[in-house]
């Protein structure tokens, strides 16, 4: 029977929040989970889910039966302060979470802001050397900032109407941007973390399986705080023998590392039948099975396939993401860039990146502004102390030696990124606002990809196109 037009439907659309002020994160997670088996609205289910019942549900279904996706509905916001950047790297090494970290581009880091690893407590001479070198690096950092500020004042006069404070801030940002290169991986940082309980549990297990005492301690403290919010969902996060064995830092070998140029990017592999794959995926969207779409794609000429692909991004705007079909083609790069650039590169977590333990074996990158200001000696002296400390630590504690590595030391990273991620990363990190140490390698990676398959990049909406860019720039 047709419903009278003035009768309110029981199926009327409703969109509303479940507030963490009224429900615990575990209650919210269980309320959402119960909708798979109960017909009531969420807010009605929520009134029946006590904290105790939520805990019982999670023990049975999430822990007992492995329905871990329920834990994704419980969201935690955690403030993490005064951990080393090295430990922060491990904490942030998860795709499905959000992080905002203290910026060394916009803040001057205080002296004594470095972590002293407890592994050195029983090695007093080595510990004293470690503290001495870290302090020396921070002294050099302060000297470089002062020297660069003086240099910049001679090259960049104050603008008409520019306040003294604004002028100093403008120059200081340039100075700190360059001088942070001399800071060690032991430098302390703060990071705000937003993660669901499932992701946090994995992050905790990874930290607690580390070679480093600091990371194990951070993992333990995160678990304690996480349990105060979601007592069941992170209850069993713990050390994993498998993760510990997989992530163990090897002792350095006597084999000399190959020389690394300041900018080193290699395109190792790419999908040679990318246009066939992409065209088939775009045809698949229209209906029918993939085999048929692939057969149609194979029957097309290369020009027809390129026209189809080009049509999918012809109207793309500067803030639009490319279609998901672009994830079916990809590129494998090997990068050599400094640790500072690597920390920015790792934020692009949709790629697959494989880093190595931090090392000084690949040399370091001296910031051009330091060279221009005549302070290269100060910089190189500090880096030399870092390298001597690394060598002293590596024999006794290879994992701990990473703390001595500066942000200027080059690291090797293997990266596999699909075409969709290429569009995002190339656009963002090739802009003039990007830090030089990551902008230059990304520009080179983009040049290699475009030279290999130009037909796939002609619609890439760049903010700042390089001089070699082969396509017309849209207005």
Helices and strands as residue ranges (DSSP letters): H 25-34, H 42-47, H 51-57, I 58-64, G 68-73, E 75-84, H 85-91, E 97-101, G 118-120, H 124-155, H 164-179, G 180-182, E 188-196, H 197-208, H 213-229, H 241-246, E 264-270, H 274-284, H 290-299, H 302-313, G 324-328, E 330-338, H 339-345, E 352-355, H 368-372, H 376-396, G 400-404, E 410-418, H 419-429, H 436-452, G 454-456
